[in-house]
Amino acid sequence: WDGPALADLRGFPFGAAEGQRLDEFQLELTVCRLRAELESGMPVVDELRRLGREYPVDEAAGCLLALALYRTGRQAEAITVLSSLRENLAAELGVRPRASTVELEVQILRQDPGLLPPSLPVARTASVPTATELPFVPGSASSLVGRDDELEQLLSRVAEPVLLTLVGVAGSGKSRLAVEVVRAIANRPTFFVELAPLRGDGSVAAAVAGVTGADWEDGRPLGAIAEKADGSVLVIDNAEHLVDQVSDVVSGLRGLAPDLTVLVTSQRPLQLSDEELYPVDPLPMEAAVCLFTERAAPGSVRADEAPDVLAICTAVDGLPLGVELAAGLTRTLTVPQLASRITDRLRLQMAGRRDGGARHATLRAALDWGYELLDPQEQAVLRRVGVFAGGFELEAAEYVVPRGVVAAVDVAPVLVNLVDRSLVTVVADGNDGRRFALLETVRDYALTQLEATDEGDTARSRQLGWCLAHTKELTRRGQAMSFDTIGSIFAEWPNLRAALEFAPGTPYVADGLRLMLALKVAFAGRRWFREGRRHFAALIDAPGVEPAERAEALCRSASYAVEMGDHADAAELLGRAADIAAAVGDAELDLTVRFYQGRNEVHRGRVTNAIAIFRAGEEEARNLGLESRAASFYSALGAALGMAGDAQGALDLLTKDLEYLRREGQEAWFAIALHDIAAALADLGRTDEALQTLDESDSYAHRLEDRDSLPRNQILRAAVARRLDELDEAEALLRDALTYPEVTSDVYLDLAEVLIAKGETTEAKTHLDKAYASTYEGGVMWLAARAVSAAMALALGEPGEARKLAEETAILYADVGFGQVPYVALLSKVRTSD
């Protein structure tokens, strides 16, 4: 058929529903046909462009067009198509692209050979994955109306190291303008920090550190951030509720990072001496009218209603949010009805309520007006869903909202009404499901109304209860460590974080700790050690938990401390856990404590001790019939044997461990296990196998968003290249590893060793000093650094000092059982030098 299906019957309910179903089916079939034609080599770009214009939010069509453009050599156009798709999804549906769409964008940026047709020959390349900076930037509306001049001016200013604050009332479009600035910057790295969900002391520094990849717990957080961010554009969005913290952080960073540009959006200035204020005023009336027309219900605005549209836009002072809220009401009111009512309502507000300040009056009036049109049930639902950050599922609302005038069965129909009034939006979740969401300003308004009642703590405690029940259910019904389960858990991360931030200091703190325990596997799988440790620290002394729960929390927090190199704190936490295990006589809990004590011993450089702990623990776990715990012991034992120089013993155990992980579906550990196997293969000289195994590890790390394994894999690739005397390749790989947010001391150490081999001792010393600064005497990295120091002394023409240091280090290695192959080989080379 031509045109919409059943076009002549769309006025009837059955005709509208069936017509939409047929249209969607036709679109799906059309995309399938075009995909087949593309794979057969036929030209499809022109037809896909027409399809994209007709269906701007269809991801299948948009991705196929991008792929077709890429295959015809138009990479830039392909990226533009995906960028437009992202914007359309955010504007029309309020969602982000599916993971497959994001992956395609990354593949196109990297010119992945896998995107070429299977029939085309692909030249083999020695390239390896690199850290591509794709900073998170929130989705934007489909069109930026009336802001061209502002955008041009801002782009000119942020080209220099300045502090620029966009100030204006809520809903004036500050955040949207900042997003457009970021998207238009092509020649500098950018970091986007969203502050709206954050509360509490230190949250701004933690958020900026998290986005930039800096270590904010190293005692000098601003210095660490400055090192990461100098020369970039740092955008801090929605700063008004944390102005004092933002002022302190920005002031400190500006003093430490002279080439840093900071762009802030806030309803209030930071009041810093070097701050430039850029007022974001309401839209010109012509632009506001255009925005209203675009956002109004289809067919709801007639040409002869232009004066009414102008009156509506004037009544909300041209504020984009007020315009969009008013336009959304055209689903239920005509434009003349809306114009007469909104004008009267705003007059009452302007005359009677100035306690919020004149700068809030118009937007508050628009929101008040919409809120007061709701019945008591609708008002209660809107207030209570304000606790959700990042959207929510219907089931979550049905858990949190019911109380008083609202029963569980009322929640769904009331949400439908709120969607019709544009106070709540519906978005697809990528799994054929639906989520609800609130505009951030509407959410702020809902929370204000919530705090005016006695419902706030109740709603937040129920949100915490839902997060706990939801996480437990996901891990119960599926494989706790599968990619799908972890992905489902972190789809709710904004709500999980809100619940975890709420719990400390409340009567619900015990449930906060239980939520962290339910999240322990997911956090470990994504290597979120810093985040996990922060939440455990706030919750670990919660009253009302069982001793076993507290001991497990102590162990998990200690494990994160081990991974972050804080071994003294880990030992203290594990000591507390051991006391609890002994007091309750729990053998399995005792094994858990001993496992993490062994891990801590490895990192402290006490390899022989660790091996003894792991061997004894494995045997005891088997005697108790605890297969999972036994598997964790022989996995750790394999890694420790590799540290001791027994590469074959390590490979045997690690291979056995991977077989167990595959059998049990513990996918989150695949990337780490494969990395350890690759290290053993490299130590055995089986370099081709090692590199293949690292490629497989990368694939799992990407799927899991593992921020730790990818740079570790690059470091190991560099070690392989070093053993093959490919010094330039090794250096390039290590410098690439330095670009990742999570940088470990072994990057500096191995880069120093490579530079020494190339005769570049000055820079090598800089990196060697950084390696020492990030470890402590006796630790495993300190032991490794001793070998590199001996090589440095030899390169500097001090053979006597070099051999003396090498001999002393060899004795240390023997004492603690450290025998990692590359460093032992380096020591041997120094000791036998002429």
N, C-alpha and C positions, 0 to 999 in steps of 0.2 A: 504494500500500500504506500501511498505518498502522504507525507505529513503525519500528524499525531494519529495514533490508532483510535478508532471509534470517536472521531472528532465530533460527529453529530450527536453522540450520546453522552458526552462528557458532563452535561448538566444533571445527569442522574447519578446517584451514588454508585450503583453497580457499574455504570459506564466509565466513571472516572477511575475507579479502582482497577477494572480490567484493562482499560486503555493504558494506564501507567504500567501495569505488568507487561503488556505486550510491547510497549516502547522500550522497557528495560531489556526484555528478551531480544528484541531486534538489535539493540546496541551491543549486547554481549556477542551475538552471532556475527555482527559486522566486524568487531574487533578480532574475533577468531579468524574470520576470512582474511583480514588484512595481515594478521600475524603469519598465516600460511603463505600469503603472497610475498611478504617480506623475506621469509626463509627460502623461498624459491627464486629470489632475485628480482622480483617484479618491482616497479616503482610504486610507492604507496604514500610518499610524503604529502602530496597535494590533497589526497582524500583524507589523510589523517589530520591535516591542518583544518579542513572544513569540519571534521568531526570534533576537533578540539574546541573550535569556536562555538559549536552547538552544545557541547557537554563539557564545560570548563572545569568541572570537579571530578570527572571520571579518570581515576588513576591508571586503569588499564590502557585507555586510549592515549593519555598523556605520556606514559612510559614508553609505549610502542612508538610514538612519534619521536621521542628523544632518541631511542635506539636506532630508528631509521635514519635520523639526521646524523648520528654519530657514524653509522656505517657508510655514509656518503661523504665523510670527511668534514662535517660541520659540527665540531665538538662544542664550540661556543654557543651555537644556536641550540644545541641539545641541552646544555646547562640552563640557558634562558627559559626553555620550555618547562623544565622541572622547577625552576624558581617561580615561574608564573603559576604552575600547578600548586605549589606550596602556598602561595598567597591566596589563591582562589579557595583552597580547602579551608584555610583559616577564616576567610571572610564569610563564606557562605555556609560552612558547616561547623566552624569553630574547632577544627581538628588539625592534627599534624599528619603528614604523610605516613603511609604504612612503612614498616621496616624495609620491605623489598624496594620501595621507591627510593628511600634514603641510600640503600646499598647500591642501587643503579647509579645514583648521582656520584657516589664515591668511586665506583668502577669507571665511570666516564672521565672523572678528574684524573684518575691514575692510568687511563688508557689501557684498561685491563684487556689482554688478548682474548679472554673468554667471551667478550662481547661480539667478536667477529663471527660470521657464519661458520658452522663446523666444516664446511667444504673448503674454506679458504686456508692456505698454509699460514701457520703462525711461526715466526722466527723465534728460536729459543733465546732467552735473554738472561743475563746474570743479575738483573735487577731484583730487589727484594722489597717487601712492604716498607713504606715510609710513614712517618707521622704526618698526616695531612691535617692542618688546622682547620676544623670546621666548627667554629664556636656556636653555641646555642644562641639563637636569636628568636624571640617569640614571633608567631605568625602575625601577619598584618592584613588589613582590610583589602578588598579587591581594587580599590582606587584611592589615591591620596588627593583629596579635593581641596583646592584653594591654598596649598602650602608650597607651591613651586619656588616662590621668592625666598621663603624661610629656609627651605632645603638648600638652595644655592648658597645663601649666606652662611649657614652652619657648616657646610662642607668646606668653605673657604677658611673659617675660623679653626676647625679641628685639624687642619693641615699643619698647625703649629702646636707646640707644647703649651696648652692653656688649660685653665679650669673654667668650664663653661656650664652654667646651671640654667636649665629650661624651667622657668617658673610659670605657674598659672593655676587656675582653679581646677578642682577635680573634674575630669571629663573634657578638658580643653584640647586633648590630643597630644600631650607632651610625650608620652611613651611611644605613640605611633610615629611621631616625628623623629624621635631618637632611633627607632628601629630602621626607618628609611635612611637615616644618616649612616648607620652601620652597614646596611646593605650596599650603599653606594661607595664605600671605601674599598679600594682594590689593592692598594700598595702598602698597607700596614696591617699587622696583626690586631685583632679586636677581641675584647672580652666583655661579655654582657652579664651583669649581675642584677638579678631580680630580687628586690628586698621586700616586696609586698607580703610574703608569707612569714617573714622572720620576726622574731621577738627575742628580747633578752640581751643581757650584757655580752659583748664579745661576738654577737652574731654577725655583724657586718664584716669584721676582720676574717671570721671563719668563712663567710660566703665568698669574699673576694679571693681568699687563699684557695678555696676549693675550685673556683672557676679558673684561676691562673695556674693551678697545680703546685702552689707554694706550700711549704711545710710551716703551718702557723703555730705549731707546738714546739718549735725549736728554740724558744726563748727570745727570738728576735723576729716576730712575724712580719712586721712591716719591711724589714730588710729582705726577708725571703721573697715577699711579694714584689718588692721593687726590682729585684734581680730578674724575676720572671716577666714583669710588665713594662720595664723601661723601653721606650720607643714605640709602645702600642697605644691604642685608643681604648680606654677603660670606660664603659658605660655603666652607671649606677642608677637603676630605675626605681622609682617610687620610694624616695628617701625621706618623705616628710615625717614619718613616725619614728625615725631613727636619726634625726638630724645631728644630734650631738656626737653619736658614734661615727657617722659618716664624715663629719667635720674633722674629727681626730684622725681617722684613717687617711682621708685625702690630704690633710695637711702634712702628715708624716710621710706619705708616699711622694708628695711633690718635692719634699726636701731631699729625698733619697734617690729619686728617679727624674733627673732633669729633662729628659726627652719624653716624658709621659704626658699624654693628653687625657683629661678626665671630663666626661660629659655626664652631667647629673640631671635627673628629672625629679622635681619636688614641688610641693605646694608652698614651701618656705625656702628662702635662701639659706646657705650654709653659714653666712656671715664671716667669711674668710677674706683677708685683705686682698688677695690676688684673684678673687672670684669675679668672673664676668657674668652678669645676669642677662638672660635672653627671655623676655616675656613671650609666652605663647598665648596670644589673644584669641578670642572667639573667631569663628570663621566669618568672612564677609557674607552679607546676606545672600548674595548671588550664589556663592559656593554652598551655603547652608541649604538653600532651596534645592540645588542639584543633589546634595547628599540626601535630603529628605525624599526626593523623588526616586532616587536609586533604591533606598531602603524600604520604601512603602510597599504594601501588598500589591502584587501585580494587578493592574487595571483599576486601582483605587483612587488615582489622582487624575482628574479631568482637566482639560486645558483651561476651562472657565473658573477653576478653583485656585488659580495662581495667587490671588490676593489672600485666600485663606491659608495657603501654604506659607506665604510670607509672614502672616500674622503668627502662625505656630512657631516658625523659626525665630521670629523676634521675641516671642514670649519666653523662649529658653535661651535668649541672648546669643544664638548661633553656636552654642557649645555642642561639639560633635556628639557627645553622649546623650544630651537632652534631645537633640534632633533625632538620633537613632531610636531612642525610647519612644518618642512621640510617633515616629514613622511606624514603629511596630504595632501601635495601637490601631492603625488603620485596618487591621484584621477584624476588629470588632466595631469600630466607629467609622462613620464617614468623615471626610476631611472637614466639611462645615461643622459637624458635631464636635469634632476634636478641637477645632479652632475656637469655638465659643466657650467650651468648657475649660480648656487649658488656660485661656486668658483670664477668666474669672478666678480660677484657682490660684494662679500666680499673683494676682493682685492681692488676694487675701494673705498669702504667704509674705509678700514684700511688706505689707502693712503690719502684720502681726507677729512675725518671728524673725528677729535679728540676733538672737543669742548665739547662733553659730557663726556670726560674722557676715558682712555683706558679700564677701568673696565666695561664700558657700551658698548664698541664698537661692540663686536660680537653679542650680543643679539639685540642691536639696529639695527645692519646691517641686521640680519635675519628678523626683523619686518619691517624695511624700504624696504627691498627687496620685501617682500610679499605685502606691502602697495602700492608700486609703480607699481606693476603688475595690480592693480585695475584701472578700468576706473573712470572718475570723479564722476559719480553717486555712484559707489561702495565706493569710498573714502569718499564721503560726508555722506553716510549712516553709515559707520563704525565709523567715527568721532562722529556723533551725537548720536548714540546708546550708546556711552561710558558714557553718563550721567546716564544710568540706573544701579542701584546697585542691585545685587541679581537676575538678569534676568528680562525679560519683555515679554509681550504678543505682538502678531502682531498688535493688535489694538492700543496698546500704542505707538509702533513705528510709525504707520501710523498717529498718532496725533502729535508726537514730531518732526519727521524727515523732512516732506515736506517743502521745501524752495528752491528757485533758480532752480538748475538743476534737483531736485528730486520732482516729484509730488507724491500724495498719492498712485496712482495706481502703481507707480514704486517700492514701498517699499518692497512688498512681493517677487517679482522676484529677486530683488537685494539681499535680505536676503538669499534666496536660494543659490545664487552664493557665498555669503560669507560663508555659511555653507559648501559648497563644497570645499572651500579653507581652511577649519578648523580654520578660524578666528572667527567664530560664531558657537556655538553648539546648538542643539535642545534637550530639555529635556521634559519629561512628567510632567504634573502638578498635577496628581492624580485625576483629574476630567475629564478624557478623552480628555483633551486639550493639547496644546503644548506651551512651552515657549522657548524663545531664551536666550542665556547667552554668556558672554565673559569670557575667562580666565582672571584672575585679572591682569596679566601682559599685556595682549593684551588690556584690558580696560584702563590701565594706559597709554599705548601707544596711544590709540585712544583719550584719554583726552588731551595728549600732542599735538597731531595734532589739536584738537579742539581749544585749547588755542592759537595756532598759527594763527587762523583766527579770524574773528569778530563774530563768531557764538555762543560763549560760553554762554553768558547770555541769548540769545534767546532760545537755546536748553533747558537750565535749567528752564527758565520761562515757556516754553511749557510743560516740565515735570511736573512742579507744576500745571499747568492748567489741565493736564491729570489726575493727582492724585485727584484733586478736583472734576472733572467731574465724574471720575470712582467711587469715594467714594459716591458721591451724588446719582449716579445711583443705586448702590448696595442697599443703604438704602431706595431708592424710590420704587424699584420694589419688594423688599422683606421685611420681618419683620426686622426692624432695630436692634432688640435685639435677633434675632434667632442665634443659634450656627453656622448655615451655613453662614449667612451673615457676622458675626464677623470673622469667619475663612477666608472667601474670602477677607475681608478687610486686615487682617494681613498677608495674603499671599504676599501682596505687601509692607510689612513693610520696607524693605531696601529702596525702592523707595520713600515711604512716608517720611521716616526719612531724606533722601537726600533732598527732596523738602522742608521740614520744616527747615532744617539747612541752605538751600540757601536763603530763603525768608527774614530773618531779614536784615535790612540795604539796601535793594534793593527797586526799585519802585514797586515790586510785593508783598510787605509785607502784604498788605490787603488780598490778596488771601491766603497767608500763614495762617493768622488768620481764614479765612473762612474754610480752610482745617482742622484746629484744631477743629472748631465748628462742622464740618461734622463728625469728629472722636470722638466727646465727648462721645457718647454712648458706642462705642467700647472700649475706654480707661477705662470708668467706669466699664464696664462688666468684663474686665480683671484685674481691680484694679491697673492699671498703673498710680498711683497717682503721683509718683515722676517724671516720664517721662512727663506726661501731664502738670504738673506744670512748669517744666523747659521750655517747648515750649511756653506755654501761657505767661510766664514772658518775653520772647524775642519778642513776637508778639502783646501783649495786647494794646500797645499804637500806633498801626499802624494807619497812617493817611488814610482818604478816606473810612472808614467803617461807616455804619449806627449806630446811637446811640444804637438801640436795639441789634445790633450785639456785640458792645463793652460791653454792660451791661450783655449780656448772657455769654460772655467770662469771665468777672469779676466773675460772679456767679460760673461758672465751675471751674475756678482757685481756688476760695474760697473753693469750695467743696473738692478739692484735699488737700488744706491746712488743712481743718477740719480733714480729714481722717489721715493726717500725724501728727496731734497734734499741728499745728501752728495756734492756735485760734486767736491770736492777729492779725496776717496777714490776716486771713480769715475775721475778723470783719472789717478791713480797706478796703479790696476789696469789701465786701458787702455794706459798706457805700457808696463807689463810685457808685456801681450799683444802690443803692436806689436813689441817687441823679439824675441819668439819668432817672430812671423809673418815678420819680416825674416830671421831666422836660418835658418828652414827653407824660405824662398822659396815660401810657399803663398799664391797670389793670392786664393783664395776666403777664406782666413782673414784676409788683409789687409783685404778688403772688410768682413768682419764687424767688425773692430776699428774701421774708419773709420765704419761705420754708427753704432756706439754713441758714438763721439767726436762725431759730428754731433748725436746726441740730447743729449749732455751740453752741447754748445755752445748748443743751444736753451734749455735750462733755466738756463744761466749768463747768458742775456740777449744772447748774441752771435748774433743771428738771421741776419745777412748771412753770417757765416762758415759757419753750419750749412747755409744754402741752397746755398752753393758746394760743400760737402762732399757733400750729397745729390745734386745735379745730376751732379757728376763720378762719384760712385759708381754712380748708375743707368746712366750711359752705359757705364762699364767693365763692369758686371755684364751688360749686354745683349751687349756685344762678346764676353764669355766664355761666352754662352749660359746664364747663371744666372738663369732667369726668376723663381724665388722670391726671390732676393736683390734683383733689380731691382724687384720688387713692393714689398719692404719699403722700398727707397729712395724710390720715388715716393709711398708712403704717408706716410713721414716728411716728404718734401718738401711734400706737401699741407698737413700740419699746420703746418709752418714758414711756408708762404706765408700761412696764416691769421693767424699771429703777426705777420707783416710787414704785414698789412692788405690783401692781395690775396685777397679773399673768393671771387671768381669762379674765380681760378686754383686756389685751395684746393679748391673744390667739384668742379671738373673732375677733379682728381687723386684726391680722396677717393672720388668716385663710381666711378672706374675701379678703385680699390683694392678697394672693396666687391664689385664684380663679380668680381674675381679671387678674393677670399675665398669667395664663394658657390660659384664654379665648383670650387674646390679643397676645399670642405667644411671650411674652417678656422673652425669655428663659435665657437671661443673668442674670436676677435677681433671678432665681430659687434657686441657692445655698444659697444666702444670706437670702432670705425669709424663706427657710426651716431651716436654722440655728436659726433664731429668733424664729420660732415656737417651735423648739426643746428646746430652752432656757425657753420659757414659760411653756412647758410641764414638764420640769425638776423642775421648781419652784413650780408646782402643785403636785409634787411627782409622776408623771406618767413617771417613768424612762424608762420602756421598750419602750414606744411610742417615747420618746425623742431619744433613741439610734437608733431606726429604722429610724426616720426622719433625723438624722445625716448621716446615711449611704446613704440615698437618696441625701442629700446635697452633699456628697463627689462625687457621680457619676456625678452630673452636674458640680461640680468644676473641676474635671479632664477633662471633655469634653471641657470646656472653657479655660483651663490653668489658672484658677483663683489662683493666688499665695497667696491670703489672706485668703480665706475661709477654706482651708485645715488645717492650724495650729489652726485657731479659733475653728474649729470643734473638734480638739484634746483637746483643753483647756476645751471645754464644756463637752466632755466625761470624762475628769479628774474630773470636778465638780460633775458629776453624781456619779463617783466612790467614791469621797470624802463623799458624802451624805450617801452612803451605807457603810461607814467606811472601804472601800477597799483602804487603804493608799498606799500600794505598787503599786497597779494598777494605782492609781492617779498619783503617782510620775513618773512612767514609761511613762505615756501618756504625762505629762508635759515636761519631758526631751526630748521626741521625738519631741514635738512642738518646742523646742529650736533649733532643727537641721534644721528647715526650713529657707529659706533666709529671709522671712519677719517675724520678731519676734516683738511682741508688749509687752507693759509693763505688761499686765495682766498675761502673762506667768510667769514672775518673781514673781508677787504678789501671784498668786495661788500656785506656787511651794513653796514659803516661808511659806504660811499657812499650807501646807501639811507637810513640814519638822518640823514646830513647833509642830504639832500634833504628830509627830514621836519622838519628843525630840531632834532633831538635830538643835539646835538653832544657832550654829555658822554659818553653811552654810545658814540657813534661813535668818540670818541678812544680809548676802552678797546679796542675791536675793532681799530682801526687800529694801536695799539701791539702787539697780539697778532700781527697780520700781519707787522709789521716784525721782531718777535722770532723768527718762524719762517722768515725768509729771511736773505739777506746782501747787502751792497752790490754792486750790479751785476747781481744775479740777475733773472730775468724777473719774479718777484713784487715785487721791490724797485722795478723800473721802473714796474710798474703802480701800486704804492703811492704813488709820487711824484705821480701825477695826482690820486689821492684826497687826498693831503696839500695840494695846491694848492686843491682844492675846500673842504677844511676851513678853510684860512686865509681864503678868501673868505667862508665862512659865519660865521666869527668876527669879521668886520668889519675884516679886514686886506687890502684889495684890492691895495695895493702889493706886499706880501709874496707874495700869491697869484699875481699876474701875473709877478713875478720868478721864482718857483719854476716856474711854468708855462713860461716862456721857456727856463730852464735845462734843464728836463726835455725840452722839444721838441728841443733840440740833442742831448741824450743819445740820444733815440729815433732821430734821423737818423744818429748815429754808428754805432749798433749794428744798425740796421735794424728796430727794434721799431715796429710800427704797429697793434697790436691795436685793433680798431675802437672798442669802448666807451671805452677809456682815451684814445685820440686825440680822440674826441668830447668827453670831459670836459675835456681840456686846452684844446681850442678854445673851449669855453664859458667857461672861466676867463679865457683870454687876451682874449676879446672883451667881457668884462663891463664895465659902466660904473663 
